[in-house]
Amino acid sequence: MTDLEYLDHADALLLSVEQSCDRINDETDADLDAQRVGGMVTIVFPNGSQIVVNQQKPLHEIWLAAKAGGFHFRFDGAHWQDTKGEGEFFTLLSRFASQQSGLVLDFASSR
């Protein structure tokens, strides 16, 4: 994957995370605060906990940090997959956000 391809896919993922937060806020009482600065989105929950998603351009990866730990994802041509075989990005983000919020939250890729 070229640097430009990586940036295209990574930017689409971050936008999808932001749009999912907006949709979740419209559909639930989750009250997520998604803040994007450059290649990083920070999701802040009402209880003060956070999930951070950021680009790792030199490695062509996306990193996710949650209470459950840190995870690295690579694009496989269709989805962002955990480099240690833990699963797909949006599936794990949904699980970790649900754990941290105490609500069932569904993040989904818009791409």
MARKOLLUM-415940 format. One record per atom (N, C-alpha, C): x, y, z; residue number from 1; atom name; residue in one letter. Coordinates in Angstrom, 3 decimals, decimal comma. Layout:
BEGIN
X_Y_Z_NUM_CA_A $
...
//
This chain:
BEGIN
0,844_-1,164_0,000_1_N_M $
0,000_0,000_0,000_1_CA_M $
0,900_1,241_0,000_1_C_M $
0,553_2,199_-0,823_2_N_T $
1,327_3,437_-0,874_2_CA_T $
0,941_4,331_0,300_2_C_T $
1,751_5,346_0,558_3_N_D $
1,429_6,300_1,625_3_CA_D $
0,093_6,987_1,359_3_C_D $
-0,163_7,351_0,103_4_N_L $
-1,424_8,018_-0,233_4_CA_L $
-2,626_7,102_-0,034_4_C_L $
-2,492_5,847_-0,387_5_N_E $
-3,575_4,878_-0,160_5_CA_E $
-3,834_4,711_1,333_5_C_E $
-2,749_4,596_2,096_6_N_Y $
-2,897_4,488_3,547_6_CA_Y $
-3,659_5,693_4,095_6_C_Y $
-3,223_6,899_3,720_7_N_L $
-3,870_8,105_4,243_7_CA_L $
-5,339_8,167_3,867_7_C_L $
-5,675_7,739_2,659_8_N_D $
-7,071_7,723_2,225_8_CA_D $
-7,899_6,795_3,113_8_C_D $
-7,417_5,579_3,324_9_N_H $
-8,140_4,604_4,144_9_CA_H $
-8,171_5,030_5,620_9_C_H $
-7,065_5,547_6,118_10_N_A $
-6,994_5,961_7,524_10_CA_A $
-7,898_7,164_7,789_10_C_A $
-7,903_8,134_6,884_11_N_D $
-8,788_9,295_7,051_11_CA_D $
-10,253_8,874_7,003_11_C_D $
-10,584_7,930_6,114_12_N_A $
-11,956_7,424_6,033_12_CA_A $
-12,359_6,747_7,341_12_C_A $
-11,435_5,997_7,952_13_N_L $
-11,728_5,342_9,223_13_CA_L $
-11,997_6,379_10,311_13_C_L $
-11,143_7,396_10,419_14_N_L $
-11,340_8,414_11,454_14_CA_L $
-12,654_9,163_11,251_14_C_L $
-12,997_9,470_10,005_15_N_L $
-14,266_10,131_9,714_15_CA_L $
-15,427_9,231_10,117_15_C_L $
-15,318_7,951_9,843_16_N_S $
-16,365_7,007_10,210_16_CA_S $
-16,533_6,927_11,724_16_C_S $
-15,439_6,985_12,465_17_N_V $
-15,518_6,992_13,934_17_CA_V $
-16,277_8,240_14,397_17_C_V $
-15,933_9,396_13,835_18_N_E $
-16,627_10,636_14,204_18_CA_E $
-18,119_10,563_13,867_18_C_E $
-18,432_10,078_12,676_19_N_Q $
-19,832_9,987_12,262_19_CA_Q $
-20,592_8,978_13,114_19_C_Q $
-19,936_7,898_13,510_20_N_S $
-20,575_6,918_14,386_20_CA_S $
-20,885_7,534_15,747_20_C_S $
-19,973_8,351_16,257_21_N_C $
-20,232_9,029_17,539_21_CA_C $
-21,455_9,945_17,427_21_C_C $
-21,548_10,690_16,327_22_N_D $
-22,705_11,564_16,116_22_CA_D $
-23,992_10,743_16,049_22_C_D $
-23,970_9,643_15,287_23_N_R $
-25,151_8,785_15,160_23_CA_R $
-25,535_8,190_16,504_23_C_R $
-24,551_7,698_17,251_24_N_I $
-24,813_7,109_18,569_24_CA_I $
-25,430_8,147_19,494_24_C_I $
-24,911_9,368_19,467_25_N_N $
-25,476_10,425_20,313_25_CA_N $
-26,919_10,738_19,931_25_C_N $
-27,226_10,671_18,635_26_N_D $
-28,595_10,922_18,178_26_CA_D $
-29,548_9,807_18,581_26_C_D $
-29,043_8,573_18,644_27_N_E $
-29,897_7,406_18,868_27_CA_E $
-29,921_6,904_20,308_27_C_E $
-28,977_7,345_21,140_28_N_T $
-28,878_6,836_22,512_28_CA_T $
-28,622_7,992_23,485_28_C_T $
-28,502_7,642_24,751_29_N_D $
-28,150_8,612_25,794_29_CA_D $
-26,661_8,546_26,136_29_C_D $
-25,842_8,069_25,205_30_N_A $
-24,420_7,838_25,491_30_CA_A $
-23,659_9,123_25,770_30_C_A $
-23,984_10,223_25,116_31_N_D $
-23,327_11,518_25,310_31_CA_D $
-21,811_11,428_25,115_31_C_D $
-21,420_10,901_23,954_32_N_L $
-19,995_10,789_23,610_32_CA_L $
-19,494_12,135_23,099_32_C_L $
-18,269_12,460_23,450_33_N_D $
-17,625_13,664_22,932_33_CA_D $
-16,441_13,217_22,085_33_C_D $
-16,576_13,344_20,768_34_N_A $
-15,499_12,954_19,859_34_CA_A $
-14,739_14,197_19,436_34_C_A $
-13,440_14,197_19,711_35_N_Q $
-12,589_15,336_19,379_35_CA_Q $
-11,512_14,858_18,417_35_C_Q $
-11,452_15,521_17,243_36_N_R $
-10,425_15,147_16,266_36_CA_R $
-9,386_16,250_16,162_36_C_R $
-8,137_15,835_16,271_37_N_V $
-7,006_16,734_16,071_37_CA_V $
-6,064_16,015_15,116_37_C_V $
-5,990_16,515_13,885_38_N_G $
-5,128_15,887_12,886_38_CA_G $
-5,492_14,439_12,666_38_C_G $
-4,547_13,544_12,863_39_N_G $
-4,747_12,124_12,644_39_CA_G $
-5,151_11,365_13,884_39_C_G $
-5,852_12,037_14,807_40_N_M $
-6,243_11,381_16,054_40_CA_M $
-7,658_11,780_16,439_40_C_M $
-8,450_10,792_16,868_41_N_V $
-9,779_11,034_17,424_41_CA_V $
-9,777_10,538_18,857_41_C_V $
-10,210_11,399_19,768_42_N_T $
-10,364_11,022_21,167_42_CA_T $
-11,849_10,997_21,480_42_C_T $
-12,326_9,858_21,969_43_N_I $
-13,718_9,720_22,384_43_CA_I $
-13,737_9,797_23,901_43_C_I $
-14,457_10,787_24,426_44_N_V $
-14,548_10,979_25,868_44_CA_V $
-15,953_10,583_26,308_44_C_V $
-16,023_9,736_27,317_45_N_F $
-17,287_9,249_27,850_45_CA_F $
-17,695_10,089_29,065_45_C_F $
-18,990_10,133_29,398_46_N_P $
-19,439_10,928_30,543_46_CA_P $
-18,732_10,578_31,860_46_C_P $
-18,267_9,331_31,997_47_N_N $
-17,572_8,924_33,219_47_CA_N $
-16,102_9,364_33,242_47_C_N $
-15,670_10,070_32,184_48_N_G $
-14,300_10,576_32,122_48_CA_G $
-13,315_9,659_31,426_48_C_G $
-13,708_8,418_31,171_49_N_S $
-12,794_7,515_30,463_49_CA_S $
-12,720_7,918_28,997_49_C_S $
-11,669_7,432_28,329_50_N_Q $
-11,429_7,813_26,938_50_CA_Q $
-11,020_6,604_26,103_50_C_Q $
-11,279_6,724_24,816_51_N_I $
-10,704_5,833_23,815_51_CA_I $
-10,023_6,743_22,802_51_C_I $
-8,788_6,405_22,460_52_N_V $
-8,022_7,209_21,508_52_CA_V $
-7,722_6,342_20,281_52_C_V $
-8,017_6,899_19,110_53_N_V $
-7,742_6,242_17,834_53_CA_V $
-6,816_7,169_17,067_53_C_V $
-5,665_6,660_16,666_54_N_N $
-4,763_7,544_15,921_54_CA_N $
-4,008_6,819_14,821_54_C_N $
-3,629_7,622_13,832_55_N_Q $
-2,866_7,114_12,701_55_CA_Q $
-1,407_6,931_13,104_55_C_Q $
-0,822_5,871_12,596_56_N_Q $
0,610_5,646_12,721_56_CA_Q $
1,143_5,554_11,300_56_C_Q $
1,397_6,719_10,714_57_N_K $
1,739_6,816_9,293_57_CA_K $
2,973_6,001_8,903_57_C_K $
4,071_6,053_9,651_58_N_P $
5,256_5,304_9,211_58_CA_P $
5,014_3,791_9,110_58_C_P $
4,091_3,283_9,943_59_N_L $
3,818_1,842_9,971_59_CA_L $
2,599_1,457_9,142_59_C_L $
1,883_2,450_8,611_60_N_H $
0,623_2,213_7,888_60_CA_H $
-0,360_1,466_8,776_60_C_H $
-0,458_1,893_10,033_61_N_E $
-1,356_1,268_10,995_61_CA_E $
-2,275_2,320_11,624_61_C_E $
-3,320_1,812_12,247_62_N_I $
-4,192_2,591_13,130_62_CA_I $
-4,011_1,991_14,514_62_C_I $
-3,838_2,853_15,493_63_N_W $
-3,725_2,383_16,869_63_CA_W $
-4,967_2,785_17,636_63_C_W $
-5,410_1,909_18,517_64_N_L $
-6,557_2,161_19,371_64_CA_L $
-6,131_1,910_20,810_64_C_L $
-6,365_2,895_21,667_65_N_A $
-6,062_2,744_23,095_65_CA_A $
-7,364_2,878_23,870_65_C_A $
-7,661_1,868_24,683_66_N_A $
-8,867_1,837_25,504_66_CA_A $
-8,494_1,274_26,868_66_C_A $
-9,465_1,244_27,788_67_N_K $
-9,191_0,631_29,092_67_CA_K $
-8,738_-0,817_28,928_67_C_K $
-9,224_-1,480_27,878_68_N_A $
-8,892_-2,886_27,633_68_CA_A $
-7,461_-3,079_27,148_68_C_A $
-6,797_-1,986_26,744_69_N_G $
-5,418_-2,088_26,289_69_CA_G $
-5,188_-1,347_24,988_69_C_G $
-4,034_-1,597_24,401_70_N_G $
-3,657_-0,964_23,149_70_CA_G $
-3,673_-1,978_22,018_70_C_G $
-4,163_-1,558_20,858_71_N_F $
-4,327_-2,456_19,723_71_CA_F $
-3,829_-1,778_18,460_71_C_F $
-3,224_-2,568_17,577_72_N_H $
-2,700_-2,070_16,308_72_CA_H $
-3,486_-2,742_15,183_72_C_H $
-3,847_-1,959_14,162_73_N_F $
-4,648_-2,466_13,052_73_CA_F $
-3,976_-2,136_11,727_73_C_F $
-4,069_-3,085_10,783_74_N_R $
-3,592_-2,882_9,417_74_CA_R $
-4,741_-3,141_8,462_74_C_R $
-4,764_-2,382_7,386_75_N_F $
-5,801_-2,528_6,378_75_CA_F $
-5,486_-3,736_5,503_75_C_F $
-6,462_-4,652_5,361_76_N_D $
-6,238_-5,877_4,578_76_CA_D $
-6,818_-5,795_3,166_76_C_D $
-7,211_-4,598_2,757_77_N_G $
-7,829_-4,421_1,453_77_CA_G $
-9,327_-4,241_1,550_77_C_G $
-9,907_-4,657_2,679_78_N_A $
-11,351_-4,509_2,904_78_CA_A $
-11,649_-3,940_4,293_78_C_A $
-10,881_-4,371_5,300_79_N_H $
-11,140_-3,993_6,693_79_CA_H $
-9,830_-3,739_7,418_79_C_H $
-9,936_-3,033_8,530_80_N_W $
-8,790_-2,842_9,420_80_CA_W $
-8,803_-3,990_10,423_80_C_W $
-7,771_-4,831_10,374_81_N_Q $
-7,681_-6,016_11,226_81_CA_Q $
-6,586_-5,848_12,271_81_C_Q $
-6,849_-6,338_13,472_82_N_D $
-5,861_-6,313_14,539_82_CA_D $
-4,647_-7,144_14,133_82_C_D $
-3,469_-6,615_14,390_83_N_T $
-2,243_-7,291_13,963_83_CA_T $
-1,961_-8,567_14,754_83_C_T $
-2,666_-8,761_15,878_84_N_K $
-2,468_-9,971_16,678_84_CA_K $
-3,662_-10,915_16,580_84_C_K $
-4,521_-10,672_15,581_85_N_G $
-5,632_-11,583_15,338_85_CA_G $
-6,827_-11,422_16,250_85_C_G $
-6,939_-10,279_16,927_86_N_E $
-8,045_-10,075_17,870_86_CA_E $
-9,359_-9,718_17,180_86_C_E $
-9,298_-9,284_15,911_87_N_G $
-10,538_-8,987_15,205_87_CA_G $
-10,486_-7,689_14,426_87_C_G $
-11,653_-7,302_13,928_88_N_E $
-11,829_-6,134_13,082_88_CA_E $
-12,008_-4,871_13,931_88_C_E $
-11,515_-3,751_13,434_89_N_F $
-11,481_-2,498_14,174_89_CA_F $
-12,836_-2,101_14,762_89_C_F $
-13,875_-2,012_13,921_90_N_F $
-15,156_-1,502_14,403_90_CA_F $
-15,828_-2,461_15,377_90_C_F $
-15,585_-3,751_15,229_91_N_T $
-16,111_-4,731_16,181_91_CA_T $
-15,476_-4,512_17,555_91_C_T $
-14,160_-4,343_17,565_92_N_L $
-13,467_-4,120_18,841_92_CA_L $
-13,812_-2,756_19,435_92_C_L $
-13,887_-1,715_18,596_93_N_L $
-14,259_-0,394_19,101_93_CA_L $
-15,641_-0,445_19,737_93_C_L $
-16,591_-1,135_19,111_94_N_S $
-17,937_-1,270_19,681_94_CA_S $
-17,886_-1,964_21,037_94_C_S $
-17,094_-3,028_21,135_95_N_R $
-16,988_-3,772_22,394_95_CA_R $
-16,380_-2,895_23,500_95_C_R $
-15,281_-2,219_23,188_96_N_F $
-14,602_-1,422_24,208_96_CA_F $
-15,426_-0,200_24,612_96_C_F $
-16,070_0,448_23,648_97_N_A $
-16,910_1,609_23,958_97_CA_A $
-18,105_1,186_24,795_97_C_A $
-18,669_0,032_24,507_98_N_S $
-19,793_-0,482_25,302_98_CA_S $
-19,351_-0,758_26,734_98_C_S $
-18,165_-1,364_26,886_99_N_Q $
-17,639_-1,646_28,227_99_CA_Q $
-17,419_-0,355_29,003_99_C_Q $
-16,855_0,638_28,356_100_N_Q $
-16,512_1,878_29,055_100_CA_Q $
-17,734_2,743_29,330_100_C_Q $
-18,772_2,636_28,507_101_N_S $
-19,952_3,480_28,695_101_CA_S $
-21,027_2,813_29,533_101_C_S $
-21,016_1,478_29,575_102_N_G $
-22,082_0,764_30,267_102_CA_G $
-23,346_0,635_29,421_102_C_G $
-23,274_1,032_28,152_103_N_L $
-24,379_0,935_27,209_103_CA_L $
-23,940_0,074_26,030_103_C_L $
-24,891_-0,488_25,303_104_N_V $
-24,558_-1,222_24,087_104_CA_V $
-24,409_-0,192_22,971_104_C_V $
-23,179_-0,022_22,488_105_N_L $
-22,885_0,959_21,447_105_CA_L $
-22,395_0,230_20,203_105_C_L $
-22,897_0,638_19,043_106_N_D $
-22,545_0,003_17,791_106_CA_D $
-21,861_0,984_16,872_106_C_D $
-20,559_0,835_16,748_107_N_F $
-19,786_1,612_15,777_107_CA_F $
-19,753_0,780_14,505_107_C_F $
-19,900_1,430_13,376_108_N_A $
-19,896_0,699_12,115_108_CA_A $
-19,170_1,521_11,065_108_C_A $
-18,501_0,829_10,194_109_N_S $
-17,798_1,513_9,108_109_CA_S $
-18,808_2,047_8,114_109_C_S $
-18,575_3,268_7,658_110_N_S $
-19,447_3,829_6,635_110_CA_S $
-18,870_3,589_5,253_110_C_S $
-17,795_2,854_5,198_111_N_R $
-17,110_2,610_3,924_111_CA_R $
-16,953_1,142_3,679_111_C_R $
//
